[in-house]
Amino acid sequence: MHRVAGGVEQVAGSADSLMVASRALIQQTTPQTEALLDKLQDNMASMNQVLGQTDTLVRASREDVRVSLGQLRGAIEKLNGVLGRVDSMMTKKEGQIDSTLTNLHSASESMREISARPWKVITGASNKDGQ
């Protein structure tokens, strides 16, 4: 029994010294912890203010964004209509466009020939034939 009492006394002494050491650590870190908590509260207040301003900005610009999106949709619809008409015109007039390009190519070729042999305009003959 005496041994048990000695063991209990030893455990109690260890617990007391642990409590004293813990109290000393808590007292040392308390000012730092309080300063940290104060800074954290200041930061939280700043964040709440920023979030409030952001919320106000989002609410204020919501209608502008909605109107802009509506206008953008309208412009896209008009552009789709124009592209549809251009595609339809190209399909219907493809033969005429090809013919026009062929004629333009022929006219360009004739102009090159005339500028190389201008007397052909008057005589209708080439230089070899006319001499």
C-alpha positions in Angstrom: 0.0 0.0 0.0 2.9 2.2 0.8 4.2 1.7 -2.7 0.9 2.6 -4.3 0.7 5.8 -2.2 4.3 6.6 -3.3 3.3 6.0 -7.0 0.2 8.2 -6.6 2.3 10.9 -5.0 4.8 10.7 -7.9 2.0 11.0 -10.5 0.5 13.9 -8.6 3.9 15.7 -8.6 4.3 15.1 -12.3 0.8 16.3 -13.0 1.5 19.5 -10.9 4.8 20.2 -12.8 3.0 19.6 -16.1 0.3 22.0 -15.1 2.8 24.7 -14.0 4.7 24.3 -17.3 1.5 24.5 -19.3 0.3 27.6 -17.5 3.7 29.3 -18.2 3.5 28.5 -21.9 -0.1 29.8 -22.1 0.9 33.0 -20.3 3.8 33.5 -22.7 1.7 32.9 -25.8 -1.4 34.7 -24.7 -0.3 38.3 -25.9 0.8 36.9 -29.2 -2.5 34.9 -29.6 -4.5 38.0 -28.7 -2.7 40.1 -31.2 -3.2 37.5 -33.8 -6.9 37.3 -33.0 -7.2 41.1 -33.2 -5.5 41.1 -36.6 -7.8 38.3 -37.8 -10.9 40.3 -36.7 -9.6 43.4 -38.6 -9.0 41.3 -41.7 -12.5 39.8 -41.4 -14.0 43.2 -41.1 -12.1 44.3 -44.2 -13.2 41.2 -46.1 -16.8 41.8 -45.1 -16.6 45.4 -46.4 -15.0 44.2 -49.7 -17.7 41.6 -50.1 -20.4 44.1 -49.5 -19.0 46.4 -52.1 -18.6 43.5 -54.5 -22.2 42.5 -53.9 -23.4 46.1 -54.5 -21.4 46.3 -57.7 -22.8 43.0 -59.0 -26.3 44.0 -58.2 -25.8 47.4 -59.9 -24.3 45.9 -63.1 -26.6 43.0 -63.4 -29.1 44.9 -65.5 -26.4 46.3 -67.7 -25.0 42.9 -68.3 -28.5 41.5 -69.1 -29.1 44.3 -71.6 -25.7 43.8 -73.2 -26.3 40.1 -73.6 -29.7 40.8 -75.2 -28.1 43.2 -77.7 -25.4 40.6 -78.4 -28.0 37.9 -79.1 -29.8 40.3 -81.4 -26.6 41.1 -83.3 -25.8 37.4 -83.6 -29.3 36.7 -85.0 -28.9 39.5 -87.6 -25.5 38.2 -88.5 -26.9 34.7 -89.0 -29.6 36.1 -91.2 -27.1 38.1 -93.3 -24.9 35.0 -93.7 -27.9 32.9 -94.7 -28.8 35.4 -97.4 -25.2 35.6 -98.7 -25.0 31.8 -98.8 -28.3 31.6 -100.6 -27.2 34.3 -103.1 -23.9 32.5 -103.7 -25.7 29.3 -104.3 -28.3 30.8 -106.8 -25.8 33.0 -108.6 -22.8 30.6 -108.7 -23.1 30.2 -112.5 -23.2 33.9 -113.1 -20.3 34.5 -110.8 -18.2 31.8 -112.6 -19.2 33.4 -116.0 -18.2 36.9 -114.7 -14.9 35.6 -113.5 -14.2 33.9 -116.8 -15.1 37.1 -118.7 -12.9 39.1 -116.4 -10.0 36.7 -117.0 -10.5 37.0 -120.8 -10.7 40.8 -120.6 -7.5 40.9 -118.6 -5.8 38.6 -121.1 -7.0 40.9 -124.0 -5.7 44.0 -122.2 -2.2 42.3 -121.7 -2.2 41.5 -125.5 -3.2 45.0 -126.5 -0.6 46.6 -124.3 2.0 44.3 -125.8 0.8 44.9 -129.4 -1.2 48.2 -129.5 -1.4 48.2 -133.4 -3.8 45.3 -133.2 -6.5 47.6 -132.1 -6.3 49.5 -135.4 -5.2 46.9 -137.8 -6.6 43.8 -136.2 -3.5 42.0 -137.4 -0.4 40.9 -135.5 3.0 42.5 -136.1 4.1 39.4 -138.1 1.0 39.4 -140.3 1.1 43.1 -141.0 4.8 43.2 -142.2 
